[in-house]
Amino acid sequence: MRKTGSALAIALGLAFAGQAQAHAQLEHAFPRVGAVISASPREVRLWFSEIVEPMFCSIMLEDATGRMVPTGHLFVDTKDKRQIAVPLSAALKPGAYRVRWHVVSVDTHRREGDFVFVIKP
């Protein structure tokens, strides 16, 4: 009986350990996290470790004063549904920008985060 209980505990532990890793993680971004770039990007694009649900995702951009920067509508890359992006409505001026993102992966787990990039003068 003791061996059965131990085997069950190990099996459940392994099952839940796999599920804990199943959240969409930000793998990389454009502009890159912490990047210092010389020109305004045309879009902000994020790559995640798994497919996300675009209806429940957002990418917001703030300038150095915390003011929201207008963007176009969020879209999912048609060739890779782990990528989401927003086009920029206008060229960004030199300065620091914060990207705030929120995603829900297809397994319904929510993730959010933020990062900064800088456009040099």
C-alpha positions as a Markdown table, in Angstrom:
| # | Residue | x | y | z |
|---|---|---|---|---|
| 1 | Met | 0.0 | 0.0 | 0.0 |
| 2 | Arg | 2.8 | 2.4 | 0.8 |
| 3 | Lys | 4.4 | 1.8 | -2.6 |
| 4 | Thr | 1.1 | 2.5 | -4.4 |
| 5 | Gly | 0.7 | 5.8 | -2.5 |
| 6 | Ser | 4.3 | 6.8 | -3.3 |
| 7 | Ala | 3.9 | 6.0 | -7.0 |
| 8 | Leu | 0.7 | 8.0 | -7.1 |
| 9 | Ala | 2.3 | 11.0 | -5.4 |
| 10 | Ile | 5.2 | 10.9 | -7.9 |
| 11 | Ala | 2.8 | 10.5 | -10.9 |
| 12 | Leu | 0.7 | 13.5 | -9.7 |
| 13 | Gly | 3.8 | 15.6 | -9.0 |
| 14 | Leu | 5.1 | 15.0 | -12.5 |
| 15 | Ala | 1.7 | 15.7 | -14.1 |
| 16 | Phe | 1.4 | 19.0 | -12.3 |
| 17 | Ala | 5.0 | 20.0 | -12.9 |
| 18 | Gly | 4.4 | 19.7 | -16.6 |
| 19 | Gln | 1.3 | 21.9 | -16.3 |
| 20 | Ala | 3.1 | 24.5 | -14.3 |
| 21 | Gln | 5.5 | 25.0 | -17.2 |
| 22 | Ala | 2.6 | 25.4 | -19.7 |
| 23 | His | 2.2 | 29.2 | -19.4 |
| 24 | Ala | 3.0 | 31.4 | -22.3 |
| 25 | Gln | 6.4 | 33.0 | -21.6 |
| 26 | Leu | 7.7 | 36.0 | -23.5 |
| 27 | Glu | 10.6 | 34.6 | -25.5 |
| 28 | His | 11.7 | 37.8 | -27.3 |
| 29 | Ala | 10.5 | 41.0 | -28.6 |
| 30 | Phe | 11.1 | 43.7 | -31.3 |
| 31 | Pro | 12.3 | 46.1 | -30.3 |
| 32 | Arg | 14.3 | 43.9 | -27.9 |
| 33 | Val | 13.9 | 44.1 | -24.2 |
| 34 | Gly | 16.2 | 46.9 | -23.0 |
| 35 | Ala | 17.3 | 47.8 | -26.5 |
| 36 | Val | 18.7 | 51.2 | -27.5 |
| 37 | Ile | 17.8 | 51.7 | -31.2 |
| 38 | Ser | 18.5 | 54.5 | -33.6 |
| 39 | Ala | 15.1 | 54.8 | -35.4 |
| 40 | Ser | 11.5 | 54.3 | -34.6 |
| 41 | Pro | 10.2 | 50.8 | -35.2 |
| 42 | Arg | 7.1 | 50.4 | -37.4 |
| 43 | Glu | 5.5 | 48.0 | -35.0 |
| 44 | Val | 6.0 | 46.3 | -31.6 |
| 45 | Arg | 6.1 | 42.5 | -31.9 |
| 46 | Leu | 6.2 | 39.9 | -29.2 |
| 47 | Trp | 7.1 | 36.2 | -29.5 |
| 48 | Phe | 5.7 | 33.7 | -26.9 |
| 49 | Ser | 6.5 | 30.1 | -26.0 |
| 50 | Glu | 3.0 | 29.0 | -27.0 |
| 51 | Ile | -0.1 | 30.1 | -29.0 |
| 52 | Val | -2.1 | 32.9 | -27.5 |
| 53 | Glu | -5.7 | 34.0 | -27.8 |
| 54 | Pro | -5.7 | 37.4 | -29.5 |
| 55 | Met | -9.1 | 38.3 | -28.2 |
| 56 | Phe | -7.7 | 38.3 | -24.7 |
| 57 | Cys | -4.3 | 39.9 | -25.4 |
| 58 | Ser | -3.1 | 43.5 | -25.4 |
| 59 | Ile | 0.1 | 45.4 | -26.1 |
| 60 | Met | 0.2 | 49.0 | -24.8 |
| 61 | Leu | 3.0 | 51.5 | -25.3 |
| 62 | Glu | 3.8 | 54.4 | -23.0 |
| 63 | Asp | 6.2 | 57.3 | -23.4 |
| 64 | Ala | 8.7 | 58.4 | -20.7 |
| 65 | Thr | 5.9 | 60.5 | -19.0 |
| 66 | Gly | 3.6 | 57.5 | -18.8 |
| 67 | Arg | 1.3 | 58.8 | -21.5 |
| 68 | Met | -0.2 | 56.2 | -23.8 |
| 69 | Val | 1.1 | 56.1 | -27.3 |
| 70 | Pro | -1.5 | 55.4 | -30.0 |
| 71 | Thr | -1.1 | 52.1 | -31.8 |
| 72 | Gly | -3.1 | 50.2 | -34.4 |
| 73 | His | -5.1 | 47.1 | -33.6 |
| 74 | Leu | -3.3 | 44.0 | -32.2 |
| 75 | Phe | -2.9 | 41.2 | -34.7 |
| 76 | Val | -1.6 | 37.7 | -34.6 |
| 77 | Asp | 1.0 | 36.6 | -37.2 |
| 78 | Thr | -0.7 | 34.3 | -39.6 |
| 79 | Lys | 2.3 | 32.0 | -40.0 |
| 80 | Asp | 3.1 | 31.8 | -36.3 |
| 81 | Lys | 0.3 | 32.1 | -33.9 |
| 82 | Arg | 2.7 | 32.6 | -31.0 |
| 83 | Gln | 3.5 | 36.1 | -32.3 |
| 84 | Ile | 1.4 | 39.2 | -31.6 |
| 85 | Ala | 2.1 | 42.7 | -32.8 |
| 86 | Val | 0.7 | 46.2 | -32.9 |
| 87 | Pro | 1.6 | 48.7 | -35.7 |
| 88 | Leu | 2.6 | 52.1 | -34.6 |
| 89 | Ser | 0.3 | 54.9 | -35.8 |
| 90 | Ala | 3.2 | 57.4 | -36.2 |
| 91 | Ala | 7.0 | 57.4 | -35.9 |
| 92 | Leu | 8.2 | 57.6 | -32.3 |
| 93 | Lys | 10.4 | 60.5 | -31.1 |
| 94 | Pro | 13.7 | 59.8 | -29.3 |
| 95 | Gly | 13.2 | 58.8 | -25.7 |
| 96 | Ala | 12.3 | 55.9 | -23.5 |
| 97 | Tyr | 9.2 | 53.8 | -24.1 |
| 98 | Arg | 7.6 | 51.1 | -21.9 |
| 99 | Val | 5.8 | 48.2 | -23.5 |
| 100 | Arg | 3.1 | 46.6 | -21.3 |
| 101 | Trp | 1.7 | 43.3 | -22.4 |
| 102 | His | -1.0 | 40.9 | -21.3 |
| 103 | Val | -1.7 | 37.5 | -22.9 |
| 104 | Val | -4.0 | 34.5 | -22.3 |
| 105 | Ser | -2.6 | 31.3 | -23.8 |
| 106 | Val | -4.7 | 28.7 | -25.4 |
| 107 | Asp | -4.6 | 26.8 | -22.1 |
| 108 | Thr | -6.4 | 29.9 | -20.5 |
| 109 | His | -3.4 | 30.9 | -18.3 |
| 110 | Arg | -2.9 | 34.7 | -18.0 |
| 111 | Arg | 0.5 | 36.3 | -18.2 |
| 112 | Glu | 1.6 | 39.9 | -18.2 |
| 113 | Gly | 4.7 | 41.9 | -18.1 |
| 114 | Asp | 6.5 | 45.0 | -19.3 |
| 115 | Phe | 9.9 | 46.1 | -20.7 |
| 116 | Val | 11.6 | 49.3 | -21.8 |
| 117 | Phe | 13.4 | 50.3 | -25.0 |
| 118 | Val | 15.0 | 53.6 | -25.9 |
| 119 | Ile | 15.2 | 55.5 | -29.2 |
| 120 | Lys | 18.4 | 57.5 | -29.1 |
| 121 | Pro | 18.5 | 61.0 | -30.5 |
